[in-house]
Amino acid sequence: MLKDLAIKEDVYIVCGYTDMRRSIDGLAAMIKGTFGMDPFAPSLFLFCGKRRDRLKALYWEGDGFVLLYKRLENGSFKWPRTPEQARRLSHQEFRWLMDGLEVDQPKAIRNSKPKDIY
C-alpha cells in the first residue's frame, strides 16, 4: 500500500533519527518547524527511528492526516543519516528504499537535463 501511495505524490525522507513515539501532531510540527515545509502539501513524508526496522509515513488527505506505520520482520531500511535534512526522493529512489536498497545507487543511470544542440 505504501509503495502505491507514493506513485502519485512527492516523497520526502526525513534523514537522521526520528523519535518514533511522535504522533501525527509531533511529526507535522517537525515538518513545519524544523524544515520549513508545509505538512498539508500533497506529499508523503517518511520518518525512521534508530533501529531502522520501522518507519512512519505522514500524508495529508484533504480532510485529515493519514499516518502509516511499517515494521520489517527481517532486515532494515538503508536510511540516510544526514541529520536535520529533509530530502525529496524520486519515485525510483523511493522504490529502492522500500526494497531495502540504498537511496543513492552509484551505478544507476541518472536522469539528465537536455542539452542545446548546435
Secondary structure, DSSP 8 states (H G I E B T S, - for coil): -HHHHTTTSEEEEE-S---TT--HHHHHHHHHHTT---TTSSEEEEEE-TTSSEEEEEEE-SSSEEEEEEE-SSS-------TT-EEEE-HHHHHHHHTT--S--TTS----------
